[in-house]
Each structure stands twice: as C-alpha cells, then as structure tokens.
C-alpha cells in the first residue's frame, strides 16, 4: 500500500508540473491557427484593393520620410507626453499635412474594404461595448499600462484607451465573430490604424494574445507595403511582429 501511495504521489507531482505547460502549449497552438486565418483574411482584404486598382493607394505612414533633411518636426506634448502639435524646426511653420504619411485616400479605401471585401455582420459606430460588438473583459491601453506600471500617468482619452474603444471608436464584427476596431472617432475615416481580435469574444481577450494593434506603412511608388505593431501588449503577450515572425508571415 505504501508503494502505491508513493507512486500516486509521484504521478500527482509530475501531473501538477506538466499539465499547465501542456495547456499553455495547446492555447498557443489554437491562437496561432486563429491568427493565421484572420491575418490572411485581413491582409487579402486590404492589399487586394490595391492590387485590383493596380496603383498605390494613399493610405499609409512613410517607411522612409521624404521630408528628412528638409523639415525636422518639433512637437509640443501634453501632460501625458503625447504629441499635440508640431512645426518645422527650419521654418517655424506648421509641418506639411503629409509629413507622417499619405492619407488622402483612406476614407475611400476603408469603404472599399469594409463594404465590398470583408464579410461584416455588424457595425457599432459608437458605444461598441454597450451595443454588443466588444467583449465585456476587454481593456483599453490606459488600463493595461496602469496594470503594468501603476505609478505612470496615462491619458483616459488617449489612443485605444478604455473609454475610447468602448464608447467612441467604431467596431466592425465579421461573420466569424472576429472584429476590427478603427482608431479615432470617425467611422471609416482617419489614419490607417486598427486593432483586431482574431477570435472575437471567445477569449482570452488580451492584447498580445488574441488582440493586436496594427498600422500600415508604405511609399509613394508602391503604396502599402507592410504592417507594423501599434499600441500596447499585456504581460507575457507577443507583439504583432513576434507573432508574424513565429509563424513565418509578413
């Protein structure tokens, strides 16, 4: 009997040590598969419009800023260290409207993507949480940052803040339950920055796990060329670049 109890005890210890690792590996595998599926749809939808048009779409941040050496941006910042206005150091005048990138076709571009290429089943132009487009446990960037560093000062009305994503930013839910949050308060307008959740409300609903921020970068000759990480990552999560690299995607 003693030998049986010892054996059972050893089995219990081994199980306690290995089961969490197995479960984490299983979750990672599921998230990887969900990410690949969503990202393929997302990439084909946005780049597909540009391919179909056969020309560069002006909706991207500069990969290499053409104003380098011509206009050095000097910016004022608010109490949260966020840029509020900028001017050229050389002239003292306001920076050009396309200093950060080419955005003149973004509204047309978004309409093409969301109205013709993506299978959108529900749109919440405002109040995305109250109207059922977001999961109840999603956190905004200010909440995530405060959890990581409680001593910091974070703008409750900043980019992808808790209040903004739940009340002010538009959210488009796709037919498979995944959703895309549009940066800014104007539906299908503004700069090329989004957040997406690869599996909708199923969870874990955490930045760097199943939620990612993304921005578009390119150049005048070729249009949109790459997607880059944008906004926060929760503890132990992966950046967009890390997830793409681990899956051999671009």
C-alpha positions in Angstrom: 0.0 0.0 0.0 2.8 2.4 0.9 4.4 1.8 -2.5 1.1 2.5 -4.3 0.7 5.8 -2.4 4.2 6.9 -3.2 3.7 6.1 -6.9 0.4 8.0 -6.9 2.1 10.9 -5.1 4.9 11.0 -7.8 2.3 10.9 -10.6 0.4 13.8 -8.9 3.6 15.9 -8.7 4.5 15.2 -12.3 1.0 16.0 -13.5 1.0 19.2 -11.5 4.2 20.3 -13.1 3.4 19.3 -16.7 -0.4 19.9 -17.2 -0.1 23.8 -17.1 2.7 23.6 -19.7 0.6 21.3 -21.9 -2.5 23.6 -21.5 -0.4 26.7 -22.4 1.1 24.9 -25.4 -2.4 23.9 -26.6 -3.7 27.5 -26.2 -0.7 28.9 -28.1 -1.4 26.4 -30.9 -5.1 27.4 -31.1 -4.2 31.1 -31.1 -1.6 30.6 -33.8 -4.2 28.9 -36.0 -6.7 31.6 -35.4 -4.2 34.3 -36.0 -3.1 32.8 -39.4 -6.7 32.5 -40.5 -7.7 36.1 -39.5 -4.5 37.7 -40.7 -4.8 36.0 -44.2 -8.3 37.5 -44.5 -7.2 40.9 -43.2 -4.2 41.1 -45.5 -6.0 39.9 -48.6 -8.9 42.4 -48.0 -6.7 45.5 -47.7 -3.9 44.7 -50.1 -6.4 43.1 -52.5 -8.0 46.6 -53.2 -4.6 48.0 -54.0 -3.8 45.0 -56.3 -7.2 45.3 -58.0 -6.7 49.1 -58.5 -3.2 48.4 -60.0 -1.8 51.5 -58.3 -0.5 52.7 -54.9 -3.3 53.6 -52.5 -2.6 56.7 -50.5 -3.3 55.4 -47.0 -0.1 54.7 -45.2 2.6 56.0 -42.9 6.0 56.6 -44.6 8.5 53.8 -44.4 11.1 56.5 -45.1 10.0 60.0 -44.5 10.6 62.1 -47.7 10.9 65.2 -45.5 14.1 64.0 -43.8 16.7 66.8 -44.1 14.0 69.3 -45.3 11.7 69.6 -42.3 12.6 68.5 -38.8 9.5 68.1 -36.8 9.5 69.8 -33.4 6.4 68.9 -31.3 4.7 70.2 -28.2 3.4 67.5 -25.8 0.6 67.3 -23.2 0.9 66.1 -19.6 0.7 62.5 -20.8 3.8 63.1 -23.1 1.5 62.8 -26.2 2.1 65.0 -29.3 -0.4 67.8 -29.6 1.1 69.9 -32.4 4.2 70.1 -34.5 6.2 72.6 -36.6 9.2 72.5 -38.9 12.3 73.5 -37.0 13.9 75.0 -40.1 11.0 77.4 -40.9 8.9 77.6 -37.7 5.8 76.8 -39.8 3.4 74.0 -39.4 4.5 70.7 -40.7 3.0 69.6 -44.1 -0.2 67.6 -43.9 1.5 64.5 -45.3 4.5 64.8 -43.0 3.7 61.5 -41.3 2.3 59.7 -44.4 -0.1 59.8 -47.3 -3.7 59.6 -46.0 -5.8 61.3 -48.7 -7.5 58.1 -49.9 -8.1 56.4 -46.5 -11.8 57.1 -46.4 -12.4 55.7 -49.9 -10.1 52.8 -49.1 -11.9 51.8 -45.9 -15.3 51.9 -47.7 -14.0 49.6 -50.3 -12.6 47.1 -47.8 -15.4 47.0 -45.3 -18.3 47.3 -47.7 -17.1 45.1 -50.5 -14.2 42.7 -49.4 -14.8 41.8 -45.8 -17.8 39.9 -44.6 -19.1 42.4 -41.9 -22.1 41.2 -40.0 -22.4 44.1 -37.5 -21.2 47.6 -37.2 -21.0 49.7 -34.0 -20.1 53.2 -35.0 -20.2 54.3 -31.3 -20.7 52.6 -27.9 -19.3 49.3 -29.1 -19.4 47.7 -25.7 -23.0 48.6 -24.9 -24.1 47.6 -28.4 -22.5 44.1 -28.2 -19.6 44.5 -30.6 -16.9 44.0 -27.8 -16.4 41.5 -25.0 -17.0 42.8 -21.5 -13.5 42.0 -20.3 -11.5 43.9 -23.0 -9.2 46.5 -21.5 -8.0 49.8 -23.1 -4.4 50.9 -23.4 -4.5 53.1 -20.3 -5.8 50.3 -18.1 -3.2 47.8 -19.5 -0.4 50.3 -18.9 -1.6 51.1 -15.4 -1.6 47.4 -14.5 2.0 47.1 -15.8 3.2 50.3 -14.2 0.8 51.7 -11.5 3.0 54.8 -11.0 2.6 56.0 -14.5 0.3 58.8 -15.8 -2.0 57.6 -18.6 -4.5 59.5 -20.7 -8.0 58.2 -20.2 -8.9 59.7 -23.6 -5.7 58.6 -25.4 -5.2 56.2 -28.3 -7.2 53.0 -27.8 -7.9 54.0 -24.2 -10.6 52.1 -22.3 -13.2 54.8 -22.8 -12.4 55.3 -26.5 -12.6 51.7 -27.6 -15.8 51.1 -25.6 -17.6 54.3 -26.3 -16.1 56.4 -29.2 -14.3 54.1 -31.7 -16.1 52.2 -34.4 -16.0 48.4 -34.3 -16.8 46.1 -37.2 -17.7 42.5 -36.4 -17.1 39.9 -39.1 -19.3 36.9 -39.8 -16.9 34.5 -37.9 -17.1 36.6 -34.8 -13.7 38.3 -35.1 -13.8 42.1 -35.0 -11.8 45.1 -36.1 -11.6 48.4 -34.1 -11.0 51.5 -36.0 -8.7 54.2 -34.5 -10.3 57.6 -34.0 -13.8 58.7 -33.6 -14.9 59.0 -37.2 -16.3 55.9 -38.8 -14.4 54.8 -42.0 -12.2 57.8 -41.8 -8.8 58.8 -40.3 -5.4 57.4 -40.3 -4.5 53.7 -41.1 -4.5 52.3 -37.6 -6.7 49.5 -36.4 -6.9 46.9 -33.7 -8.3 43.4 -34.3 -9.4 40.4 -32.2 -8.7 37.1 -34.0 -11.4 35.1 -32.3 -14.0 37.7 -31.1 -15.5 37.2 -27.7 -14.1 33.7 -27.1 -11.1 35.0 -25.2 -8.7 35.5 -23.7 -9.4 39.0 -25.0 -5.9 40.3 -24.2 -3.5 42.5 -26.1 -0.7 40.4 -27.5 -2.6 37.2 -27.2 -5.7 37.5 -29.4 -5.9 41.3 -29.8 -3.3 43.3 -31.8 -2.9 46.9 -32.9 -1.7 47.4 -36.4 -0.7 50.3 -38.7 0.1 50.5 -42.4 3.4 51.6 -43.8 4.4 52.2 -47.4 5.8 54.6 -50.0 4.6 56.8 -52.9 5.7 54.4 -55.6 4.2 51.1 -54.3 1.6 52.2 -51.8 1.0 50.0 -48.7 4.0 47.6 -48.2 3.9 46.4 -44.6 2.0 46.2 -41.4 3.6 47.2 -38.1 2.8 46.8 -34.4 0.7 49.5 -32.8 -0.3 50.2 -29.2 0.0 48.0 -26.0 0.9 44.4 -25.2 -0.3 42.8 -22.0 2.1 40.9 -19.7 3.8 37.9 -21.4 2.0 38.7 -24.7 3.6 38.8 -28.1 4.0 41.8 -30.3 2.5 41.7 -33.8 6.0 41.3 -35.2 6.8 38.5 -32.9 3.6 36.6 -33.8 4.2 37.1 -37.6 7.8 36.0 -37.3 7.0 32.9 -35.3 4.5 31.9 -38.0 6.7 32.8 -40.9 4.3 35.5 -42.0 4.8 39.1 -43.2 
